[in-house]
Amino acid sequence: MTQLTGLGRSFTRGIAGLAAVGLLLTGCSSGSPAASAPASGAAAKFTVGFAVGGQPNADWQKLQGDVAASLAAARGWGYVQLSNDNSEATATTNADIFIQKKVNIVMTFNGQPAANPVMAKKYKDAGIPVVTFDIAQPGWYFVGVDNASAGTAGGTKLGELAKSKWNCKVDMVISAEGTSSGQINTWRTGNARDAVKTVCPDIPAAAYVSYEADGNLTTSLKNAPGVFAAHPNAKNILVVGINDQAVVGALQAATQLGRDGSIMGWGQDGGLITGKNVDPNLVGSVMYFLESYPADAFKIADQLAAGNAPAVKDTGDNAAVQIKPCPVTKDQAAAIPSIEARVTQLGAAPAGTTAYSLFCKA
Amino acid sequence: MQTSPVRTADGSASGRQDGSFVTDARDRTGLRDTLSILGVWLLLIIATTVVRPDFLSTQTLLAVTFTMSISGILAVAQALVVISGGLLDLSLPVSLTLSAWATVTALNNDLPTWAAIFIGILSGAAWGALNGLIVVFGKLNPIIVTLAMGFGGLAVLLLLFLSAQIPSDSDLRRFGLGRFLGLPNVFWPMVIVIVVAGLALSFTRWGRRLKAVGGNPQAARTRGISLPKTRFFVFVGAGAVAGLAGLCFAAVNPSFTPASGADFQLNVIAAVILAGISLSGGKGNLLLLLLSVGFLSTIPTSIAFFGLAPGWSLVLQGALLILAVGIDGYRLKRSAR
């Protein structure tokens, strides 16, 4: 299946997304006293600056922008949307533009966080509060998935499967890493390994093997064959990883080397756990419902617009809004609606409904 | 008395009328290169086996041959461009991904497998033709053009699709997961491409012309060989070969993105240069290329056996690339004296 980026699809998705989120957020607004504050007597229109990530292969980033636009429209706020184009330079330029536009709050997903300290200085000097998604920056409100819990949840589920199927007789636990993601990688993969160890404490330390998958299937598939070859006697094999792509790369390598007879992988982010071509050995993943982040970020914006700035909580451990991860098996994932349908259903749900409460049936 | 070498139309150095010096020198260099690569490959295998005696196993063979498959085909495409004097084609990753996407799109639209294969190879050839048109008829530096085409092509691919998945029940996917004679199916197209292209380079008029154009363009022109036409069709042919690599890539990768081909760039260039295929053109042996690809594909597996971080594989490849370029430069200087 090919995911086209054609105008038709964008248009359809845009209309559906906007309509749905509009409905959702009209509902939210009517129930929130803070939401009506900006419209009543504010001298200048409260304006949100929203920078989408602009990373390839990330539908959710575009949908985050659609959701945020609808949220702002529902409140009668101004809205400026830019794309970071997955580039440090563009993200920094976008900061200058938001400052020039005199926005009241910036919300951003920046997949190239090396530029964040420079941008933080600019925003601080301009007195503009910032909400960051998933990548923490001191002084910015952190809205993101609890990666540490996500790693633990995935590892626990996989460990429990190993216990029920193999009585914890595991010969190798492979960790498909994405070291450039820093602490997020440690939380997702390290915590998953620790969780497997907790469920199956008798797996020897030497059975835990890590390799660099760089968070993508191609690199993972290139580097994993050597790992399997170097452990020729391992039969019952578990795979954890920084995301679904990394885990599936390892599972595919196992198939190429004829080692897929007794292997189970549990991914992160849910990227490859739905659809027609799910790897038969990918038994589950942890979903984050990334498209719904702006709804949480606007709770902070509502307070700011009402003149009640909340205290800045800027780390994954002490987040302004912590998104609960949802571990799902392959069968459970099949019952979760597509990302577009989720946006629509969220729109029709009562105010205060979260993506987790609506879709996480694990 | 020392005979000063004369450049012939096929790009080699000749000291005698009968050309025997040419054959001797070429044979000696070829043998030396072959022994060098075989030597370091053997050294790597022995060193790994000493540390881990279980290195010599079917699993290692499968891992190495699987790693060789796509890199090897792409290396042939790159070698053809380099031998023809086209310097380097830095847009090969785009050829690979474009043809993989075209193939997968055809399969997802229920076209028969043969049609999808044809479309995939044709896409690669079309991309090569576009490169060739700009380089040859625009008379522009191939490295700059293909670098720009690599960036531009990636941007176009991002407009076309975000991710693509091959149908799991397609014949091509089944081919990608299967084996023949105990080795991955995708390994065999690479062997066939290297053998066919290697024989064609050595024993056909086309091969001699290609080397002539790359080795000594002026002499080739005086012999009536059309430089633009030959170079243009080399880009087309290299694109088609990269298209075949794209087919194999689609067959083994259940899901890929526009940027997925970028991983092959360094490995492919390293293989070509390590094989002694001179960046000045006119010279190249595809048997050596096979050895070079095999050696480079063994490194990641050895690294895993040593228990080192995979990053060391790139460090080693980078160091080898610099060493090979240095040796190539030294040889050029020596032959110029």
Chai-1 contact restraints between the chains, C-beta under 6 A:
chainA,res_idxA,chainB,res_idxB,connection_type,confidence,min_distance_angstrom,max_distance_angstrom,comment,restraint_id
A,M1,B,N108,contact,1.0,0.0,6.0,A-B,restraint_1
A,M1,B,Q165,contact,1.0,0.0,6.0,A-B,restraint_2
A,T2,B,T105,contact,1.0,0.0,6.0,A-B,restraint_3
A,T2,B,N108,contact,1.0,0.0,6.0,A-B,restraint_4
A,T2,B,F161,contact,1.0,0.0,6.0,A-B,restraint_5
A,T2,B,A164,contact,1.0,0.0,6.0,A-B,restraint_6
A,Q3,B,F161,contact,1.0,0.0,6.0,A-B,restraint_7
A,Q3,B,L162,contact,1.0,0.0,6.0,A-B,restraint_8
A,Q3,B,S163,contact,1.0,0.0,6.0,A-B,restraint_9
A,T5,B,L162,contact,1.0,0.0,6.0,A-B,restraint_10
A,P56,B,L158,contact,1.0,0.0,6.0,A-B,restraint_11
A,P56,B,T257,contact,1.0,0.0,6.0,A-B,restraint_12
A,N57,B,L162,contact,1.0,0.0,6.0,A-B,restraint_13
A,N57,B,S163,contact,1.0,0.0,6.0,A-B,restraint_14
A,N57,B,T257,contact,1.0,0.0,6.0,A-B,restraint_15
A,Y211,B,P310,contact,1.0,0.0,6.0,A-B,restraint_16
A,E212,B,P310,contact,1.0,0.0,6.0,A-B,restraint_17
A,L217,B,S255,contact,1.0,0.0,6.0,A-B,restraint_18
A,T218,B,S260,contact,1.0,0.0,6.0,A-B,restraint_19
A,T218,B,D263,contact,1.0,0.0,6.0,A-B,restraint_20
A,T219,B,D263,contact,1.0,0.0,6.0,A-B,restraint_21
A,N223,B,P310,contact,1.0,0.0,6.0,A-B,restraint_22
A,P225,B,A63,contact,1.0,0.0,6.0,A-B,restraint_23
A,P225,B,F66,contact,1.0,0.0,6.0,A-B,restraint_24
A,G226,B,A63,contact,1.0,0.0,6.0,A-B,restraint_25
A,G226,B,P300,contact,1.0,0.0,6.0,A-B,restraint_26
A,G226,B,T301,contact,1.0,0.0,6.0,A-B,restraint_27
A,G226,B,A304,contact,1.0,0.0,6.0,A-B,restraint_28
A,V227,B,A304,contact,1.0,0.0,6.0,A-B,restraint_29
A,A229,B,Q59,contact,1.0,0.0,6.0,A-B,restraint_30
A,A229,B,T60,contact,1.0,0.0,6.0,A-B,restraint_31
A,A229,B,A63,contact,1.0,0.0,6.0,A-B,restraint_32
A,A229,B,T301,contact,1.0,0.0,6.0,A-B,restraint_33
A,A230,B,A304,contact,1.0,0.0,6.0,A-B,restraint_34
A,A230,B,F305,contact,1.0,0.0,6.0,A-B,restraint_35
A,P232,B,D54,contact,1.0,0.0,6.0,A-B,restraint_36
A,P232,B,S57,contact,1.0,0.0,6.0,A-B,restraint_37
A,P232,B,Q59,contact,1.0,0.0,6.0,A-B,restraint_38
A,T255,B,L177,contact,1.0,0.0,6.0,A-B,restraint_39
A,Q256,B,F66,contact,1.0,0.0,6.0,A-B,restraint_40
A,Q256,B,P184,contact,1.0,0.0,6.0,A-B,restraint_41
A,L257,B,Q59,contact,1.0,0.0,6.0,A-B,restraint_42
A,L257,B,L62,contact,1.0,0.0,6.0,A-B,restraint_43
A,N277,B,Q165,contact,1.0,0.0,6.0,A-B,restraint_44
A,N277,B,S168,contact,1.0,0.0,6.0,A-B,restraint_45
A,N277,B,P254,contact,1.0,0.0,6.0,A-B,restraint_46
